[in-house]
Amino acid sequence: MNEQKLAGMLGLAVRARQAAAGMEACRILAKSGKCGVILTDAEAAPGTREKAEETARQAGTQSGVLPPGMIMKATGKDNMVIAIREGSFSEQIISILSGL
C-alpha cells in the first residue's frame, strides 16, 4: 500500500512540474535552494547513488532510496535520480518513505 501511495505522489509531483529528473537537473534544483528531497532508485549504480547523496548533503536537503523500478513505474521516465521541490509533495514523500 505504501509503495502505491509513494508512486502516486511521485507521479503527481511530475505532472505538477514539481520534480526534476536526471542527475544534472537534480543538481540544478539543489543549487537553487528549492529542493525538498532527492530520491535515487535502488537499481542505480553505486556511483550515481553517491553523487545524489553528496548533492543532497551539499544542498542541506534530505535524500532517500526508492524501491527498484519505482521512478519508471511512477513517472514513465527511465532516470535513476529524481528531485522534488520543497513543499507539500516533498513533505508527503518523506513521510511515506519513513514508513517503508
C-alpha positions as a printed NumPy array, in Angstrom:
array([[  0.   ,   0.   ,   0.   ],
       [  2.74 ,   2.488,   0.893],
       [  4.534,   1.794,  -2.385],
       [  1.335,   2.601,  -4.291],
       [  0.969,   5.816,  -2.319],
       [  4.593,   6.712,  -2.996],
       [  4.236,   6.001,  -6.721],
       [  1.101,   8.125,  -6.813],
       [  2.803,  11.067,  -5.087],
       [  5.798,  10.865,  -7.441],
       [  3.506,  10.816, -10.459],
       [  1.532,  13.791,  -9.163],
       [  4.724,  15.744,  -8.461],
       [  5.926,  15.17 , -12.032],
       [  2.585,  16.183, -13.542],
       [  2.514,  19.285, -11.327],
       [  6.019,  20.154, -12.565],
       [  7.424,  19.964,  -9.052],
       [ 10.054,  17.361,  -9.944],
       [ 13.362,  17.314, -11.787],
       [ 14.509,  14.004, -13.277],
       [ 18.131,  13.159, -14.017],
       [ 21.335,  13.903, -12.144],
       [ 22.079,  17.263, -13.77 ],
       [ 18.527,  18.556, -13.285],
       [ 18.685,  17.44 ,  -9.652],
       [ 21.951,  19.32 ,  -9.136],
       [ 20.476,  22.49 , -10.613],
       [ 17.392,  22.264,  -8.388],
       [ 19.528,  21.546,  -5.314],
       [ 21.817,  24.518,  -6.014],
       [ 18.784,  26.785,  -6.346],
       [ 17.94 ,  26.069,  -2.708],
       [ 14.417,  24.938,  -3.559],
       [ 14.915,  21.172,  -3.356],
       [ 12.931,  19.267,  -0.731],
       [ 14.247,  15.747,  -1.321],
       [ 16.481,  13.859,  -3.763],
       [ 15.443,  10.278,  -4.481],
       [ 17.532,   7.524,  -6.038],
       [ 16.319,   4.219,  -7.477],
       [ 17.65 ,   1.146,  -5.656],
       [ 18.903,  -0.196,  -9.002],
       [ 21.082,   2.872,  -9.638],
       [ 24.821,   2.379,  -9.924],
       [ 26.761,   2.944,  -6.687],
       [ 28.48 ,   5.99 ,  -8.208],
       [ 25.143,   7.552,  -9.123],
       [ 23.813,   6.947,  -5.623],
       [ 26.923,   8.532,  -4.087],
       [ 26.625,  11.604,  -6.35 ],
       [ 22.962,  12.04 ,  -5.428],
       [ 23.688,  11.722,  -1.701],
       [ 26.588,  14.171,  -1.949],
       [ 24.432,  16.662,  -3.852],
       [ 21.755,  16.39 ,  -1.159],
       [ 24.337,  16.803,   1.598],
       [ 25.811,  19.917,  -0.02 ],
       [ 22.345,  21.425,  -0.503],
       [ 21.279,  20.573,   3.035],
       [ 18.316,  18.549,   1.855],
       [ 17.14 ,  15.017,   2.528],
       [ 17.813,  12.045,   0.311],
       [ 16.255,   8.625,   0.034],
       [ 16.409,   5.356,  -1.854],
       [ 13.296,   4.149,  -3.64 ],
       [ 12.325,   0.526,  -4.294],
       [ 13.696,  -0.893,  -7.576],
       [ 11.947,   0.49 , -10.65 ],
       [  9.78 ,   2.947,  -8.704],
       [ 10.775,   6.047, -10.692],
       [  9.982,   4.364, -14.01 ],
       [  6.722,   2.94 , -12.69 ],
       [  5.534,   6.218, -11.203],
       [  6.72 ,   8.747, -13.758],
       [  7.335,   6.904, -17.006],
       [ 10.869,   8.318, -17.037],
       [ 13.792,   5.915, -17.075],
       [ 16.027,   8.121, -14.918],
       [ 17.622,   6.801, -11.749],
       [ 17.525,  10.074,  -9.792],
       [ 14.646,  12.485,  -9.205],
       [ 14.424,  15.629,  -7.083],
       [ 11.204,  17.052,  -5.667],
       [ 10.796,  20.78 ,  -4.95 ],
       [ 10.177,  21.999,  -1.409],
       [  6.54 ,  21.924,  -0.407],
       [  3.757,  19.515,   0.303],
       [  4.837,  16.919,  -2.277],
       [  8.3  ,  16.527,  -0.778],
       [  6.924,  16.504,   2.778],
       [  4.417,  13.782,   1.96 ],
       [  7.01 ,  11.706,   0.086],
       [  9.414,  11.938,   3.027],
       [  6.688,  10.808,   5.441],
       [  5.782,   7.855,   3.181],
       [  9.465,   6.875,   2.85 ],
       [  9.905,   6.865,   6.614],
       [  7.078,   4.301,   6.821],
       [  8.626,   1.892,   4.263]])
